[in-house]
């Protein structure tokens, strides 16, 4: 379970970072800008993904490694 939380946290962190990279450099990377529901809110969604990643990392650390 700990490894799954870490994997999900890593994916959320990478996607959030790529979403911010897309917004500030106009590179076409990441999945956040491809979701039509988030039009106009890509920066907020990317920051939320990064916050979610840190929460997942914290949850993974609080788990026992057994």
CHARMM-style PDB file with segment names, atoms N, HN, CA, C and O in Angstrom:
ATOM      1  N   UNK     1       0.827  -1.192   0.000  1.00  0.00      PROA
ATOM      2  CA  UNK     1       0.000   0.000   0.000  1.00  0.00      PROA
ATOM      3  C   UNK     1       0.871   1.255   0.000  1.00  0.00      PROA
ATOM      4  O   UNK     1       0.555   2.251  -0.651  1.00  0.00      PROA
ATOM      5  N   UNK     2       1.975   1.182   0.747  1.00  0.00      PROA
ATOM      6  HN  UNK     2       2.232   0.373   1.276  1.00  0.00      PROA
ATOM      7  CA  UNK     2       2.870   2.336   0.818  1.00  0.00      PROA
ATOM      8  C   UNK     2       3.452   2.647  -0.555  1.00  0.00      PROA
ATOM      9  O   UNK     2       3.551   3.812  -0.940  1.00  0.00      PROA
ATOM     10  N   UNK     3       3.838   1.609  -1.293  1.00  0.00      PROA
ATOM     11  HN  UNK     3       3.758   0.663  -0.980  1.00  0.00      PROA
ATOM     12  CA  UNK     3       4.404   1.817  -2.628  1.00  0.00      PROA
ATOM     13  C   UNK     3       3.373   2.373  -3.589  1.00  0.00      PROA
ATOM     14  O   UNK     3       3.710   3.189  -4.446  1.00  0.00      PROA
ATOM     15  N   UNK     4       2.119   1.948  -3.465  1.00  0.00      PROA
ATOM     16  HN  UNK     4       1.845   1.285  -2.769  1.00  0.00      PROA
ATOM     17  CA  UNK     4       1.054   2.466  -4.315  1.00  0.00      PROA
ATOM     18  C   UNK     4       0.828   3.955  -4.049  1.00  0.00      PROA
ATOM     19  O   UNK     4       0.672   4.737  -4.987  1.00  0.00      PROA
ATOM     20  N   UNK     5       0.810   4.349  -2.772  1.00  0.00      PROA
ATOM     21  HN  UNK     5       0.937   3.714  -2.010  1.00  0.00      PROA
ATOM     22  CA  UNK     5       0.648   5.762  -2.430  1.00  0.00      PROA
ATOM     23  C   UNK     5       1.809   6.594  -2.956  1.00  0.00      PROA
ATOM     24  O   UNK     5       1.615   7.710  -3.438  1.00  0.00      PROA
ATOM     25  N   UNK     6       3.020   6.044  -2.861  1.00  0.00      PROA
ATOM     26  HN  UNK     6       3.177   5.137  -2.470  1.00  0.00      PROA
ATOM     27  CA  UNK     6       4.180   6.761  -3.379  1.00  0.00      PROA
ATOM     28  C   UNK     6       4.112   6.891  -4.897  1.00  0.00      PROA
ATOM     29  O   UNK     6       4.456   7.941  -5.442  1.00  0.00      PROA
ATOM     30  N   UNK     7       3.678   5.851  -5.577  1.00  0.00      PROA
ATOM     31  HN  UNK     7       3.399   4.999  -5.135  1.00  0.00      PROA
ATOM     32  CA  UNK     7       3.548   5.897  -7.038  1.00  0.00      PROA
ATOM     33  C   UNK     7       2.499   6.924  -7.459  1.00  0.00      PROA
ATOM     34  O   UNK     7       2.734   7.722  -8.366  1.00  0.00      PROA
ATOM     35  N   UNK     8       1.346   6.900  -6.800  1.00  0.00      PROA
ATOM     36  HN  UNK     8       1.155   6.251  -6.063  1.00  0.00      PROA
ATOM     37  CA  UNK     8       0.294   7.870  -7.114  1.00  0.00      PROA
ATOM     38  C   UNK     8       0.755   9.300  -6.811  1.00  0.00      PROA
ATOM     39  O   UNK     8       0.439  10.230  -7.553  1.00  0.00      PROA
ATOM     40  N   UNK     9       1.497   9.466  -5.726  1.00  0.00      PROA
ATOM     41  HN  UNK     9       1.753   8.710  -5.123  1.00  0.00      PROA
ATOM     42  CA  UNK     9       2.037  10.781  -5.396  1.00  0.00      PROA
ATOM     43  C   UNK     9       3.020  11.258  -6.440  1.00  0.00      PROA
ATOM     44  O   UNK     9       3.015  12.434  -6.806  1.00  0.00      PROA
ATOM     45  N   UNK    10       3.860  10.365  -6.923  1.00  0.00      PROA
ATOM     46  HN  UNK    10       3.864   9.410  -6.626  1.00  0.00      PROA
ATOM     47  CA  UNK    10       4.828  10.727  -7.956  1.00  0.00      PROA
ATOM     48  C   UNK    10       4.122  11.118  -9.249  1.00  0.00      PROA
ATOM     49  O   UNK    10       4.493  12.105  -9.884  1.00  0.00      PROA
ATOM     50  N   UNK    11       3.113  10.357  -9.639  1.00  0.00      PROA
ATOM     51  HN  UNK    11       2.811   9.556  -9.122  1.00  0.00      PROA
ATOM     52  CA  UNK    11       2.370  10.676 -10.861  1.00  0.00      PROA
ATOM     53  C   UNK    11       1.668  12.032 -10.720  1.00  0.00      PROA
ATOM     54  O   UNK    11       1.682  12.838 -11.650  1.00  0.00      PROA
ATOM     55  N   UNK    12       1.058  12.281  -9.564  1.00  0.00      PROA
ATOM     56  HN  UNK    12       1.047  11.626  -8.809  1.00  0.00      PROA
ATOM     57  CA  UNK    12       0.386  13.564  -9.336  1.00  0.00      PROA
ATOM     58  C   UNK    12       1.386  14.715  -9.355  1.00  0.00      PROA
ATOM     59  O   UNK    12       1.096  15.780  -9.900  1.00  0.00      PROA
ATOM     60  N   UNK    13       2.560  14.507  -8.765  1.00  0.00      PROA
ATOM     61  HN  UNK    13       2.795  13.642  -8.322  1.00  0.00      PROA
ATOM     62  CA  UNK    13       3.585  15.549  -8.743  1.00  0.00      PROA
ATOM     63  C   UNK    13       4.084  15.853 -10.153  1.00  0.00      PROA
ATOM     64  O   UNK    13       4.231  17.018 -10.523  1.00  0.00      PROA
ATOM     65  N   UNK    14       4.340  14.827 -10.927  1.00  0.00      PROA
ATOM     66  HN  UNK    14       4.221  13.881 -10.627  1.00  0.00      PROA
ATOM     67  CA  UNK    14       4.826  15.027 -12.296  1.00  0.00      PROA
ATOM     68  C   UNK    14       3.771  15.709 -13.151  1.00  0.00      PROA
ATOM     69  O   UNK    14       4.093  16.632 -13.899  1.00  0.00      PROA
ATOM     70  N   UNK    15       2.517  15.277 -13.058  1.00  0.00      PROA
ATOM     71  HN  UNK    15       2.256  14.527 -12.450  1.00  0.00      PROA
ATOM     72  CA  UNK    15       1.460  15.883 -13.860  1.00  0.00      PROA
ATOM     73  C   UNK    15       1.195  17.329 -13.438  1.00  0.00      PROA
ATOM     74  O   UNK    15       0.939  18.183 -14.287  1.00  0.00      PROA
ATOM     75  N   UNK    16       1.254  17.606 -12.152  1.00  0.00      PROA
ATOM     76  HN  UNK    16       1.463  16.912 -11.462  1.00  0.00      PROA
ATOM     77  CA  UNK    16       1.092  18.984 -11.690  1.00  0.00      PROA
ATOM     78  C   UNK    16       2.223  19.874 -12.169  1.00  0.00      PROA
ATOM     79  O   UNK    16       1.998  21.003 -12.605  1.00  0.00      PROA
ATOM     80  N   UNK    17       3.441  19.358 -12.085  1.00  0.00      PROA
ATOM     81  HN  UNK    17       3.624  18.441 -11.730  1.00  0.00      PROA
ATOM     82  CA  UNK    17       4.592  20.121 -12.576  1.00  0.00      PROA
ATOM     83  C   UNK    17       4.531  20.354 -14.078  1.00  0.00      PROA
ATOM     84  O   UNK    17       4.849  21.445 -14.553  1.00  0.00      PROA
ATOM     85  N   UNK    18       4.125  19.336 -14.827  1.00  0.00      PROA
ATOM     86  HN  UNK    18       3.867  18.450 -14.441  1.00  0.00      PROA
ATOM     87  CA  UNK    18       4.022  19.507 -16.281  1.00  0.00      PROA
ATOM     88  C   UNK    18       2.885  20.453 -16.645  1.00  0.00      PROA
ATOM     89  O   UNK    18       2.969  21.169 -17.643  1.00  0.00      PROA
ATOM     90  N   UNK    19       1.830  20.463 -15.851  1.00  0.00      PROA
ATOM     91  HN  UNK    19       1.761  19.882 -15.040  1.00  0.00      PROA
ATOM     92  CA  UNK    19       0.742  21.408 -16.095  1.00  0.00      PROA
ATOM     93  C   UNK    19       1.199  22.843 -15.893  1.00  0.00      PROA
ATOM     94  O   UNK    19       0.847  23.721 -16.682  1.00  0.00      PROA
ATOM     95  N   UNK    20       1.982  23.094 -14.841  1.00  0.00      PROA
ATOM     96  HN  UNK    20       2.268  22.381 -14.200  1.00  0.00      PROA
ATOM     97  CA  UNK    20       2.525  24.438 -14.617  1.00  0.00      PROA
ATOM     98  C   UNK    20       3.538  24.797 -15.690  1.00  0.00      PROA
ATOM     99  O   UNK    20       3.589  25.940 -16.143  1.00  0.00      PROA
ATOM    100  N   UNK    21       4.343  23.824 -16.097  1.00  0.00      PROA
ATOM    101  HN  UNK    21       4.302  22.895 -15.728  1.00  0.00      PROA
ATOM    102  CA  UNK    21       5.308  24.055 -17.168  1.00  0.00      PROA
ATOM    103  C   UNK    21       4.596  24.447 -18.459  1.00  0.00      PROA
ATOM    104  O   UNK    21       5.054  25.332 -19.182  1.00  0.00      PROA
ATOM    105  N   UNK    22       3.489  23.795 -18.744  1.00  0.00      PROA
ATOM    106  HN  UNK    22       3.117  23.076 -18.157  1.00  0.00      PROA
ATOM    107  CA  UNK    22       2.709  24.135 -19.938  1.00  0.00      PROA
ATOM    108  C   UNK    22       2.157  25.557 -19.847  1.00  0.00      PROA
ATOM    109  O   UNK    22       2.192  26.303 -20.826  1.00  0.00      PROA
ATOM    110  N   UNK    23       1.657  25.926 -18.692  1.00  0.00      PROA
ATOM    111  HN  UNK    23       1.629  25.320 -17.896  1.00  0.00      PROA
ATOM    112  CA  UNK    23       1.051  27.249 -18.554  1.00  0.00      PROA
ATOM    113  C   UNK    23       2.072  28.377 -18.662  1.00  0.00      PROA
ATOM    114  O   UNK    23       1.770  29.429 -19.224  1.00  0.00      PROA
ATOM    115  N   UNK    24       3.259  28.173 -18.137  1.00  0.00      PROA
ATOM    116  HN  UNK    24       3.504  27.318 -17.680  1.00  0.00      PROA
ATOM    117  CA  UNK    24       4.227  29.256 -18.092  1.00  0.00      PROA
ATOM    118  C   UNK    24       5.204  29.268 -19.256  1.00  0.00      PROA
ATOM    119  O   UNK    24       5.819  30.299 -19.529  1.00  0.00      PROA
ATOM    120  N   UNK    25       5.361  28.144 -19.950  1.00  0.00      PROA
ATOM    121  HN  UNK    25       4.861  27.306 -19.728  1.00  0.00      PROA
ATOM    122  CA  UNK    25       6.294  28.111 -21.082  1.00  0.00      PROA
ATOM    123  C   UNK    25       5.610  27.773 -22.395  1.00  0.00      PROA
ATOM    124  O   UNK    25       6.233  27.873 -23.452  1.00  0.00      PROA
ATOM    125  N   UNK    26       4.344  27.375 -22.356  1.00  0.00      PROA
ATOM    126  HN  UNK    26       3.838  27.293 -21.497  1.00  0.00      PROA
ATOM    127  CA  UNK    26       3.547  27.012 -23.521  1.00  0.00      PROA
ATOM    128  C   UNK    26       4.083  25.762 -24.225  1.00  0.00      PROA
ATOM    129  O   UNK    26       3.842  25.560 -25.415  1.00  0.00      PROA
ATOM    130  N   UNK    27       4.810  24.927 -23.477  1.00  0.00      PROA
ATOM    131  HN  UNK    27       5.006  25.091 -22.510  1.00  0.00      PROA
ATOM    132  CA  UNK    27       5.165  23.611 -24.005  1.00  0.00      PROA
ATOM    133  C   UNK    27       3.924  22.741 -23.915  1.00  0.00      PROA
ATOM    134  O   UNK    27       3.124  22.903 -22.993  1.00  0.00      PROA
ATOM    135  N   UNK    28       3.755  21.856 -24.818  1.00  0.00      PROA
ATOM    136  HN  UNK    28       4.405  21.723 -25.567  1.00  0.00      PROA
ATOM    137  CA  UNK    28       2.563  21.002 -24.831  1.00  0.00      PROA
ATOM    138  C   UNK    28       2.885  19.663 -24.175  1.00  0.00      PROA
ATOM    139  O   UNK    28       3.078  18.652 -24.851  1.00  0.00      PROA
ATOM    140  N   UNK    29       2.938  19.676 -22.844  1.00  0.00      PROA
ATOM    141  HN  UNK    29       2.780  20.496 -22.294  1.00  0.00      PROA
ATOM    142  CA  UNK    29       3.220  18.471 -22.066  1.00  0.00      PROA
ATOM    143  C   UNK    29       2.167  18.327 -20.979  1.00  0.00      PROA
ATOM    144  O   UNK    29       1.543  19.309 -20.577  1.00  0.00      PROA
ATOM    145  N   UNK    30       1.973  17.112 -20.509  1.00  0.00      PROA
ATOM    146  HN  UNK    30       2.481  16.315 -20.836  1.00  0.00      PROA
ATOM    147  CA  UNK    30       1.069  16.876 -19.399  1.00  0.00      PROA
ATOM    148  C   UNK    30      -0.361  16.617 -19.838  1.00  0.00      PROA
ATOM    149  O   UNK    30      -0.713  16.781 -21.006  1.00  0.00      PROA
ATOM    150  N   UNK    31      -1.171  16.211 -18.878  1.00  0.00      PROA
ATOM    151  HN  UNK    31      -0.884  16.077 -17.929  1.00  0.00      PROA
ATOM    152  CA  UNK    31      -2.562  15.870 -19.160  1.00  0.00      PROA
ATOM    153  C   UNK    31      -3.555  16.924 -18.706  1.00  0.00      PROA
ATOM    154  O   UNK    31      -4.708  16.911 -19.137  1.00  0.00      PROA
ATOM    155  N   UNK    32      -3.129  17.832 -17.848  1.00  0.00      PROA
ATOM    156  HN  UNK    32      -2.192  17.842 -17.498  1.00  0.00      PROA
ATOM    157  CA  UNK    32      -4.064  18.799 -17.272  1.00  0.00      PROA
ATOM    158  C   UNK    32      -4.697  19.669 -18.353  1.00  0.00      PROA
ATOM    159  O   UNK    32      -5.902  19.915 -18.306  1.00  0.00      PROA
ATOM    160  N   UNK    33      -3.929  20.133 -19.309  1.00  0.00      PROA
ATOM    161  HN  UNK    33      -2.950  19.933 -19.347  1.00  0.00      PROA
ATOM    162  CA  UNK    33      -4.473  21.020 -20.336  1.00  0.00      PROA
ATOM    163  C   UNK    33      -5.333  20.278 -21.348  1.00  0.00      PROA
ATOM    164  O   UNK    33      -6.057  20.913 -22.115  1.00  0.00      PROA
ATOM    165  N   UNK    34      -5.275  18.966 -21.370  1.00  0.00      PROA
ATOM    166  HN  UNK    34      -4.687  18.450 -20.747  1.00  0.00      PROA
ATOM    167  CA  UNK    34      -6.063  18.184 -22.320  1.00  0.00      PROA
ATOM    168  C   UNK    34      -7.483  17.899 -21.820  1.00  0.00      PROA
ATOM    169  O   UNK    34      -8.321  17.418 -22.583  1.00  0.00      PROA
ATOM    170  N   UNK    35      -7.753  18.188 -20.565  1.00  0.00      PROA
ATOM    171  HN  UNK    35      -7.072  18.579 -19.946  1.00  0.00      PROA
ATOM    172  CA  UNK    35      -9.075  17.942 -19.998  1.00  0.00      PROA
ATOM    173  C   UNK    35      -9.922  19.195 -20.203  1.00  0.00      PROA
ATOM    174  O   UNK    35      -9.651  20.238 -19.608  1.00  0.00      PROA
ATOM    175  N   UNK    36     -10.936  19.089 -21.039  1.00  0.00      PROA
ATOM    176  HN  UNK    36     -11.155  18.241 -21.522  1.00  0.00      PROA
ATOM    177  CA  UNK    36     -11.758  20.239 -21.405  1.00  0.00      PROA
ATOM    178  C   UNK    36     -12.506  20.854 -20.237  1.00  0.00      PROA
ATOM    179  O   UNK    36     -12.792  22.052 -20.248  1.00  0.00      PROA
ATOM    180  N   UNK    37     -12.822  20.062 -19.242  1.00  0.00      PROA
ATOM    181  HN  UNK    37     -12.590  19.089 -19.233  1.00  0.00      PROA
ATOM    182  CA  UNK    37     -13.550  20.550 -18.069  1.00  0.00      PROA
ATOM    183  C   UNK    37     -12.753  21.603 -17.313  1.00  0.00      PROA
ATOM    184  O   UNK    37     -13.332  22.455 -16.639  1.00  0.00      PROA
ATOM    185  N   UNK    38     -11.418  21.551 -17.420  1.00  0.00      PROA
ATOM    186  HN  UNK    38     -10.947  20.859 -17.967  1.00  0.00      PROA
ATOM    187  CA  UNK    38     -10.554  22.446 -16.652  1.00  0.00      PROA
ATOM    188  C   UNK    38     -10.144  23.698 -17.419  1.00  0.00      PROA
ATOM    189  O   UNK    38      -9.249  24.418 -16.975  1.00  0.00      PROA
ATOM    190  N   UNK    39     -10.773  23.977 -18.557  1.00  0.00      PROA
ATOM    191  HN  UNK    39     -11.500  23.392 -18.918  1.00  0.00      PROA
ATOM    192  CA  UNK    39     -10.397  25.151 -19.341  1.00  0.00      PROA
ATOM    193  C   UNK    39     -10.484  26.414 -18.500  1.00  0.00      PROA
ATOM    194  O   UNK    39     -11.533  26.732 -17.941  1.00  0.00      PROA
ATOM    195  N   UNK    40      -9.364  27.129 -18.418  1.00  0.00      PROA
ATOM    196  HN  UNK    40      -8.512  26.870 -18.872  1.00  0.00      PROA
ATOM    197  CA  UNK    40      -9.292  28.345 -17.634  1.00  0.00      PROA
ATOM    198  C   UNK    40      -8.840  28.120 -16.198  1.00  0.00      PROA
ATOM    199  O   UNK    40      -8.516  29.076 -15.493  1.00  0.00      PROA
ATOM    200  N   UNK    41      -8.816  26.870 -15.761  1.00  0.00      PROA
ATOM    201  HN  UNK    41      -9.079  26.094 -16.334  1.00  0.00      PROA
ATOM    202  CA  UNK    41      -8.437  26.553 -14.392  1.00  0.00      PROA
ATOM    203  C   UNK    41      -7.231  25.626 -14.331  1.00  0.00      PROA
ATOM    204  O   UNK    41      -7.043  24.918 -13.341  1.00  0.00      PROA
ATOM    205  N   UNK    42      -6.420  25.624 -15.374  1.00  0.00      PROA
ATOM    206  HN  UNK    42      -6.573  26.199 -16.178  1.00  0.00      PROA
ATOM    207  CA  UNK    42      -5.300  24.691 -15.450  1.00  0.00      PROA
ATOM    208  C   UNK    42      -4.264  24.934 -14.350  1.00  0.00      PROA
ATOM    209  O   UNK    42      -3.716  23.982 -13.794  1.00  0.00      PROA
ATOM    210  N   UNK    43      -3.996  26.194 -14.038  1.00  0.00      PROA
ATOM    211  HN  UNK    43      -4.441  26.968 -14.490  1.00  0.00      PROA
ATOM    212  CA  UNK    43      -3.009  26.501 -12.995  1.00  0.00      PROA
ATOM    213  C   UNK    43      -3.508  26.005 -11.648  1.00  0.00      PROA
ATOM    214  O   UNK    43      -2.742  25.417 -10.884  1.00  0.00      PROA
ATOM    215  N   UNK    44      -4.778  26.233 -11.345  1.00  0.00      PROA
ATOM    216  HN  UNK    44      -5.400  26.711 -11.965  1.00  0.00      PROA
ATOM    217  CA  UNK    44      -5.344  25.783 -10.083  1.00  0.00      PROA
ATOM    218  C   UNK    44      -5.320  24.261  -9.989  1.00  0.00      PROA
ATOM    219  O   UNK    44      -4.999  23.704  -8.939  1.00  0.00      PROA
ATOM    220  N   UNK    45      -5.658  23.596 -11.081  1.00  0.00      PROA
ATOM    221  HN  UNK    45      -5.919  24.048 -11.933  1.00  0.00      PROA
ATOM    222  CA  UNK    45      -5.643  22.134 -11.089  1.00  0.00      PROA
ATOM    223  C   UNK    45      -4.224  21.603 -10.905  1.00  0.00      PROA
ATOM    224  O   UNK    45      -4.025  20.601 -10.218  1.00  0.00      PROA
ATOM    225  N   UNK    46      -3.247  22.256 -11.506  1.00  0.00      PROA
ATOM    226  HN  UNK    46      -3.409  23.069 -12.064  1.00  0.00      PROA
ATOM    227  CA  UNK    46      -1.860  21.820 -11.376  1.00  0.00      PROA
ATOM    228  C   UNK    46      -1.361  22.001  -9.947  1.00  0.00      PROA
ATOM    229  O   UNK    46      -0.684  21.127  -9.407  1.00  0.00      PROA
ATOM    230  N   UNK    47      -1.693  23.127  -9.340  1.00  0.00      PROA
ATOM    231  HN  UNK    47      -2.243  23.837  -9.779  1.00  0.00      PROA
ATOM    232  CA  UNK    47      -1.300  23.365  -7.941  1.00  0.00      PROA
ATOM    233  C   UNK    47      -2.010  22.362  -7.028  1.00  0.00      PROA
ATOM    234  O   UNK    47      -1.416  21.874  -6.066  1.00  0.00      PROA
ATOM    235  N   UNK    48      -3.270  22.055  -7.322  1.00  0.00      PROA
ATOM    236  HN  UNK    48      -3.752  22.452  -8.104  1.00  0.00      PROA
ATOM    237  CA  UNK    48      -3.997  21.067  -6.529  1.00  0.00      PROA
ATOM    238  C   UNK    48      -3.365  19.683  -6.666  1.00  0.00      PROA
ATOM    239  O   UNK    48      -3.309  18.930  -5.694  1.00  0.00      PROA
ATOM    240  N   UNK    49      -2.892  19.344  -7.860  1.00  0.00      PROA
ATOM    241  HN  UNK    49      -2.937  19.955  -8.650  1.00  0.00      PROA
ATOM    242  CA  UNK    49      -2.212  18.060  -8.046  1.00  0.00      PROA
ATOM    243  C   UNK    49      -0.920  17.995  -7.250  1.00  0.00      PROA
ATOM    244  O   UNK    49      -0.590  16.953  -6.682  1.00  0.00      PROA
ATOM    245  N   UNK    50      -0.192  19.092  -7.206  1.00  0.00      PROA
ATOM    246  HN  UNK    50      -0.459  19.937  -7.667  1.00  0.00      PROA
ATOM    247  CA  UNK    50       1.053  19.121  -6.428  1.00  0.00      PROA
ATOM    248  C   UNK    50       0.745  18.994  -4.939  1.00  0.00      PROA
ATOM    249  O   UNK    50       1.447  18.279  -4.224  1.00  0.00      PROA
ATOM    250  N   UNK    51      -0.286  19.673  -4.468  1.00  0.00      PROA
ATOM    251  HN  UNK    51      -0.857  20.254  -5.049  1.00  0.00      PROA
ATOM    252  CA  UNK    51      -0.691  19.547  -3.060  1.00  0.00      PROA
ATOM    253  C   UNK    51      -1.150  18.124  -2.756  1.00  0.00      PROA
ATOM    254  O   UNK    51      -0.841  17.588  -1.692  1.00  0.00      PROA
ATOM    255  N   UNK    52      -1.886  17.511  -3.680  1.00  0.00      PROA
ATOM    256  HN  UNK    52      -2.137  17.947  -4.544  1.00  0.00      PROA
ATOM    257  CA  UNK    52      -2.308  16.129  -3.515  1.00  0.00      PROA
ATOM    258  C   UNK    52      -1.104  15.197  -3.449  1.00  0.00      PROA
ATOM    259  O   UNK    52      -1.100  14.242  -2.671  1.00  0.00      PROA
ATOM    260  N   UNK    53      -0.092  15.466  -4.253  1.00  0.00      PROA
ATOM    261  HN  UNK    53      -0.096  16.241  -4.884  1.00  0.00      PROA
ATOM    262  CA  UNK    53       1.119  14.643  -4.241  1.00  0.00      PROA
ATOM    263  C   UNK    53       1.787  14.681  -2.875  1.00  0.00      PROA
ATOM    264  O   UNK    53       2.188  13.643  -2.350  1.00  0.00      PROA
ATOM    265  N   UNK    54       1.908  15.871  -2.296  1.00  0.00      PROA
ATOM    266  HN  UNK    54       1.582  16.715  -2.722  1.00  0.00      PROA
ATOM    267  CA  UNK    54       2.524  15.962  -0.971  1.00  0.00      PROA
ATOM    268  C   UNK    54       1.679  15.270   0.090  1.00  0.00      PROA
ATOM    269  O   UNK    54       2.222  14.677   1.022  1.00  0.00      PROA
ATOM    270  N   UNK    55       0.354  15.338  -0.041  1.00  0.00      PROA
ATOM    271  HN  UNK    55      -0.087  15.820  -0.798  1.00  0.00      PROA
ATOM    272  CA  UNK    55      -0.519  14.634   0.898  1.00  0.00      PROA
ATOM    273  C   UNK    55      -0.367  13.120   0.748  1.00  0.00      PROA
ATOM    274  O   UNK    55      -0.379  12.398   1.745  1.00  0.00      PROA
ATOM    275  N   UNK    56      -0.224  12.638  -0.477  1.00  0.00      PROA
ATOM    276  HN  UNK    56      -0.214  13.225  -1.286  1.00  0.00      PROA
ATOM    277  CA  UNK    56      -0.015  11.203  -0.697  1.00  0.00      PROA
ATOM    278  C   UNK    56       1.331  10.750  -0.156  1.00  0.00      PROA
ATOM    279  O   UNK    56       1.438   9.661   0.409  1.00  0.00      PROA
ATOM    280  N   UNK    57       2.363  11.579  -0.326  1.00  0.00      PROA
ATOM    281  HN  UNK    57       2.275  12.463  -0.785  1.00  0.00      PROA
ATOM    282  CA  UNK    57       3.671  11.237   0.241  1.00  0.00      PROA
ATOM    283  C   UNK    57       3.605  11.185   1.766  1.00  0.00      PROA
ATOM    284  O   UNK    57       4.204  10.306   2.384  1.00  0.00      PROA
ATOM    285  N   UNK    58       2.882  12.120   2.369  1.00  0.00      PROA
ATOM    286  HN  UNK    58       2.395  12.834   1.867  1.00  0.00      PROA
ATOM    287  CA  UNK    58       2.740  12.124   3.826  1.00  0.00      PROA
ATOM    288  C   UNK    58       1.966  10.893   4.300  1.00  0.00      PROA
ATOM    289  O   UNK    58       2.304  10.300   5.325  1.00  0.00      PROA
ATOM    290  N   UNK    59       0.930  10.511   3.556  1.00  0.00      PROA
ATOM    291  HN  UNK    59       0.655  10.992   2.723  1.00  0.00      PROA
ATOM    292  CA  UNK    59       0.167   9.317   3.918  1.00  0.00      PROA
ATOM    293  C   UNK    59       1.019   8.067   3.766  1.00  0.00      PROA
ATOM    294  O   UNK    59       0.910   7.140   4.568  1.00  0.00      PROA
ATOM    295  N   UNK    60       1.859   8.035   2.752  1.00  0.00      PROA
ATOM    296  HN  UNK    60       1.947   8.788   2.100  1.00  0.00      PROA
ATOM    297  CA  UNK    60       2.745   6.882   2.552  1.00  0.00      PROA
ATOM    298  C   UNK    60       3.763   6.783   3.687  1.00  0.00      PROA
ATOM    299  O   UNK    60       4.094   5.685   4.133  1.00  0.00      PROA
ATOM    300  N   UNK    61       4.249   7.911   4.145  1.00  0.00      PROA
ATOM    301  HN  UNK    61       3.980   8.804   3.783  1.00  0.00      PROA
ATOM    302  CA  UNK    61       5.226   7.899   5.244  1.00  0.00      PROA
ATOM    303  C   UNK    61       4.590   7.462   6.556  1.00  0.00      PROA
ATOM    304  O   UNK    61       5.264   6.869   7.399  1.00  0.00      PROA
ATOM    305  N   UNK    62       3.314   7.741   6.740  1.00  0.00      PROA
ATOM    306  HN  UNK    62       2.767   8.222   6.055  1.00  0.00      PROA
ATOM    307  CA  UNK    62       2.667   7.376   7.990  1.00  0.00      PROA
ATOM    308  C   UNK    62       2.294   5.882   8.029  1.00  0.00      PROA
ATOM    309  O   UNK    62       1.979   5.344   9.091  1.00  0.00      PROA
ATOM    310  N   UNK    63       2.335   5.232   6.879  1.00  0.00      PROA
ATOM    311  HN  UNK    63       2.591   5.670   6.017  1.00  0.00      PROA
ATOM    312  CA  UNK    63       2.052   3.804   6.803  1.00  0.00      PROA
ATOM    313  C   UNK    63       3.237   2.997   7.267  1.00  0.00      PROA
ATOM    314  O   UNK    63       4.385   3.407   7.095  1.00  0.00      PROA
ATOM    315  N   UNK    64       2.962   1.855   7.852  1.00  0.00      PROA
ATOM    316  HN  UNK    64       2.029   1.522   7.992  1.00  0.00      PROA
ATOM    317  CA  UNK    64       4.046   0.932   8.190  1.00  0.00      PROA
ATOM    318  C   UNK    64       4.492   0.239   6.926  1.00  0.00      PROA
ATOM    319  O   UNK    64       3.681   0.012   6.029  1.00  0.00      PROA
ATOM    320  N   UNK    65       5.749  -0.097   6.835  1.00  0.00      PROA
ATOM    321  HN  UNK    65       6.408   0.087   7.565  1.00  0.00      PROA
ATOM    322  CA  UNK    65       6.281  -0.711   5.613  1.00  0.00      PROA
ATOM    323  C   UNK    65       6.113  -2.231   5.640  1.00  0.00      PROA
ATOM    324  O   UNK    65       7.037  -2.963   5.285  1.00  0.00      PROA
ATOM    325  N   UNK    66       4.986  -2.688   6.041  1.00  0.00      PROA
ATOM    326  HN  UNK    66       4.235  -2.093   6.329  1.00  0.00      PROA
ATOM    327  CA  UNK    66       4.769  -4.115   6.145  1.00  0.00      PROA
ATOM    328  C   UNK    66       3.713  -4.605   5.300  1.00  0.00      PROA
ATOM    329  OT1 UNK    66       3.430  -5.803   5.296  1.00  0.00      PROA
TER     330      UNK     66
END
